[in-house]
Amino acid sequence: MGKKKIKKQTEEELLKETVVSAQGGSPPDGRAGASGGKTGRLVNRGKVFVQASYNNTIITITDEKGGVLARSSAGSLGFKGPKKATPYASSKVAEAVFEKVKKTGFSEIEVFIKGIGSGRESAVRSLAGQGLNIISIKDITPIPHNGPRPKKVRRV
């Protein structure tokens, strides 16, 4: 299968797509809504959710109300096995998900990080490297307040 490639649009295709979305019609090639739903409107602020586990890194970009604009993961980019949880994979995921929402005019983001994987920091650095203005970074990793009941004491 190999790695999946992200198709880069030429300036002419991007111009045609913005004209079509401004008119409110479907793209000229007959695909109705195949570009991803809510990418037609301009959004300058949004939220980025980074879920970094031991096995994978998933990044989701939403608008301020929480409507998903784009999402991507290391597995969807073609990384397999233990390579999915590496910092390199998470930086590539951040670049890929930003490519999907570039035409919406994103400039300011709030970052919410969840999980304890190794791709946490590199994803945020990669988003900052794309030219996005990071307003806040918040860790929303769930922490148990007391946890489950412990095992009973072993009697010998």
C-alpha positions as CSV (number, residue, x, y, z in Angstrom):
1,M,0.0,0.0,0.0
2,G,2.7,2.5,0.8
3,K,2.4,6.1,2.1
4,K,-0.6,8.2,1.1
5,K,0.2,11.4,-0.6
6,I,-1.6,14.7,0.0
7,K,-2.6,16.2,-3.3
8,K,-1.3,19.8,-3.6
9,Q,-3.6,22.1,-5.6
10,T,-2.3,24.5,-8.2
11,E,-3.2,28.1,-7.9
12,E,-5.8,27.8,-10.8
13,E,-7.6,24.9,-9.1
14,L,-7.6,26.8,-5.8
15,L,-9.0,29.9,-7.5
16,K,-11.7,27.9,-9.2
17,E,-12.7,26.3,-5.9
18,T,-12.9,29.6,-4.0
19,V,-15.1,31.1,-6.8
20,V,-17.4,28.1,-6.7
21,S,-17.7,28.2,-2.9
22,A,-18.4,32.0,-3.0
23,Q,-21.2,31.3,-5.4
24,G,-22.6,28.5,-3.3
25,G,-22.6,25.8,-6.0
26,S,-20.9,22.4,-6.3
27,P,-17.4,22.0,-7.9
28,P,-17.2,21.8,-11.7
29,D,-16.1,18.2,-11.8
30,G,-19.5,17.0,-10.4
31,R,-18.4,16.2,-6.9
32,A,-21.0,17.5,-4.5
33,G,-19.4,18.3,-1.2
34,A,-16.3,16.1,-1.7
35,S,-14.0,18.8,-0.4
36,G,-14.9,18.3,3.2
37,G,-18.0,20.0,4.3
38,K,-17.3,23.2,6.2
39,T,-14.1,24.3,4.4
40,G,-16.0,26.8,2.2
41,R,-16.4,29.5,4.8
42,L,-13.6,31.7,6.2
43,V,-12.6,31.0,9.8
44,N,-9.8,33.0,11.4
45,R,-9.9,31.5,15.0
46,G,-10.3,27.9,16.0
47,K,-9.3,25.0,18.3
48,V,-6.8,22.3,17.7
49,F,-7.1,19.0,19.6
50,V,-4.0,16.9,19.8
51,Q,-4.6,13.3,21.1
52,A,-1.2,11.7,21.7
53,S,-1.3,8.1,22.9
54,Y,1.4,5.5,23.1
55,N,0.2,4.0,19.8
56,N,-0.9,7.0,17.6
57,T,-1.3,10.7,17.3
58,I,-4.6,12.2,16.2
59,I,-5.0,16.0,15.4
60,T,-8.4,17.6,14.9
61,I,-9.1,21.2,13.9
62,T,-12.4,22.7,14.8
63,D,-14.0,26.1,14.6
64,E,-14.9,28.1,17.8
65,K,-18.2,26.3,18.2
66,G,-16.6,22.8,17.9
67,G,-17.6,21.9,14.3
68,V,-14.8,19.7,12.9
69,L,-13.1,21.3,9.9
70,A,-10.3,18.7,9.4
71,R,-8.7,15.8,11.1
72,S,-5.8,13.5,10.5
73,S,-3.7,10.8,12.2
74,A,-0.4,9.2,11.9
75,G,-2.0,6.0,10.7
76,S,-3.9,7.7,7.9
77,L,-0.6,9.2,6.6
78,G,0.9,5.7,6.1
79,F,2.9,5.3,9.3
80,K,2.7,1.7,10.7
81,G,3.4,0.0,14.0
82,P,5.6,1.8,16.5
83,K,6.5,4.6,14.0
84,K,3.0,6.0,14.5
85,A,3.8,7.3,18.0
86,T,7.0,9.1,17.1
87,P,7.5,12.9,17.3
88,Y,8.3,12.9,13.5
89,A,5.0,11.3,12.7
90,S,3.1,13.8,14.8
91,S,4.8,16.8,13.1
92,K,3.8,15.3,9.7
93,V,0.2,14.9,11.0
94,A,0.2,18.6,12.0
95,E,1.5,19.7,8.6
96,A,-1.1,17.5,6.8
97,V,-4.1,18.7,8.9
98,F,-3.0,22.4,8.4
99,E,-2.9,21.8,4.6
100,K,-6.5,20.8,4.7
101,V,-7.7,24.0,6.4
102,K,-5.2,26.4,4.9
103,K,-7.7,28.0,2.5
104,T,-10.1,28.8,5.4
105,G,-7.8,31.6,6.6
106,F,-6.8,30.2,10.0
107,S,-4.5,32.6,11.9
108,E,-5.2,32.1,15.7
109,I,-5.7,28.8,17.4
110,E,-6.2,27.4,20.9
111,V,-4.4,24.1,21.5
112,F,-5.8,21.3,23.7
113,I,-3.4,18.4,24.3
114,K,-4.7,15.0,25.6
115,G,-2.6,12.0,26.3
116,I,0.9,11.1,27.3
117,G,2.5,10.1,24.0
118,S,5.8,11.3,22.7
119,G,4.3,13.4,19.9
120,R,2.7,16.1,22.2
121,E,5.4,18.7,22.0
122,S,6.4,18.2,18.3
123,A,2.8,18.6,17.1
124,V,2.5,22.0,18.8
125,R,6.0,23.1,17.5
126,S,5.0,22.1,14.0
127,L,1.7,24.0,14.2
128,A,3.6,27.1,15.3
129,G,6.1,26.6,12.5
130,Q,3.2,26.8,10.0
131,G,2.8,30.4,10.9
132,L,-0.2,30.0,13.2
133,N,-0.6,32.3,16.2
134,I,-1.1,30.1,19.3
135,I,-3.2,31.9,21.9
136,S,-3.2,29.2,24.6
137,I,-2.0,25.7,25.2
138,K,-4.1,23.6,27.7
139,D,-3.5,20.0,28.9
140,I,-6.8,18.2,29.1
141,T,-5.3,14.7,30.0
142,P,-7.8,12.9,32.2
143,I,-6.4,12.3,35.7
144,P,-8.1,9.8,38.1
145,H,-9.1,11.3,41.4
146,N,-8.9,8.1,43.4
147,G,-9.1,5.3,40.9
148,P,-10.6,1.9,41.3
149,R,-10.7,0.0,44.6
150,P,-7.3,-1.7,45.4
151,K,-6.9,-5.4,45.6
152,K,-7.5,-7.0,49.0
153,V,-4.3,-7.6,51.1
154,R,-2.7,-11.0,50.4
155,R,-2.5,-13.3,53.5
156,V,0.3,-15.7,53.7
